[in-house]
Amino acid sequence: MLPQQGARALGRPLADSGIVAAGRMARQARRFGWAALLALDLLLGAAVWLFHLTDYGLAGALSDLLFLLLVGLLGLLSLRLAPRLADGRARRAARLAALLPLSGGAFYVVALPFALAGIVLLPWASYRMAYAVEEMAAERPIQQTLSPGRTWLARVYFQPVGDNAGYRGHVWIRVAPPALPFLERRTYYLPVTRVADGQWQEYVTWLDDDTLDVAETHERVSVGPTRTRLPGFVAVPLGWLVNLAWAVDPAVGAPLADLPIYPGRLLGGDAAYSGESASLQRWYVLARERPDRVADWYREALATPPWSLEGAKLNRRENVPDRPTWKHYCLEAVRQAPDGSARIYYWEIMGFDQPRQRVWVNVSTPRPNHVVCQPYVNQPPD
């Protein structure tokens, strides 16, 4: 054999082995890529549903919306790529994993084009949404303070609304675990602020490791345990379905029957099922009353069998110029049924602390109305 022929013969197996090794590395890289995508789907999908079902979210106002949108796109991409897997079990695993982020973010993927089209084509009908996005984009921090026990990091955010609104903007207070500063809990929202202006200031003060004092309104807010909720894309259709069932079968609203009604002049009221708070609700407005008087009447009525008063607290808000303090009473009561069963009810009595004013009364069961009362710490009358 000539030397050149021997070299060619020796080169063939070396080249073949190189091709085999390259193919093996490519397959390993694909397997690693699919494993990483599967893990990403599960991790981010679980995070999305954590944000949907609790008061946790990413730091910042727009971060949550962008995160939901991106995770929904990731789920859609994973679902489209799954058929490329050769193994049947791997395809099924990839599709199932993709459903987790897709179910949590698909609504936002679908809603985004409609929202953009509405803002561009129908600005007169969607200006509120455009303003809300603009306000969130302009959000800025104005305070950051650590709790005495270093358990929570409270952040105060200001969202400006423009010069023609009659007030300066909105305030959000969110708390974050110091070890995970990119995660925040939505703790308190003030829709109208006349004190915050976007400049750094001492807006809140820690009273203890769980309680914040809000300087502008003199309210006391509790961080408390993690609060649960339903996402809007679940709560809204759920509310429609239950209210439709209620219209067909009045027995759906039976828990709201025979409730104690304050003996005053009613200006109106209604009842419905709220999908957001997963509760039956009834509300009415009283004319020419005072919240203290109405709350005292309900304390007595709800302490009389078959009722038992389980809790009561008062929240005061004092940031409306030239108006008295806004009082918000929160009562919890249990009603015992003749068959021995018990059901919990949440009452809200609210109005300006002034005689002969309108007073609003809400009652909900078996959960509070929009979890309004839970964050507030009792503030006894002065």
Summary of the structure (lengths in Angstrom):
residues: 382
radius of gyration: 28.6
end to end distance: 109.7
largest distance: 115.9
contacts: 1129
relative contact order: 0.08
helix: 42%
strand: 30%
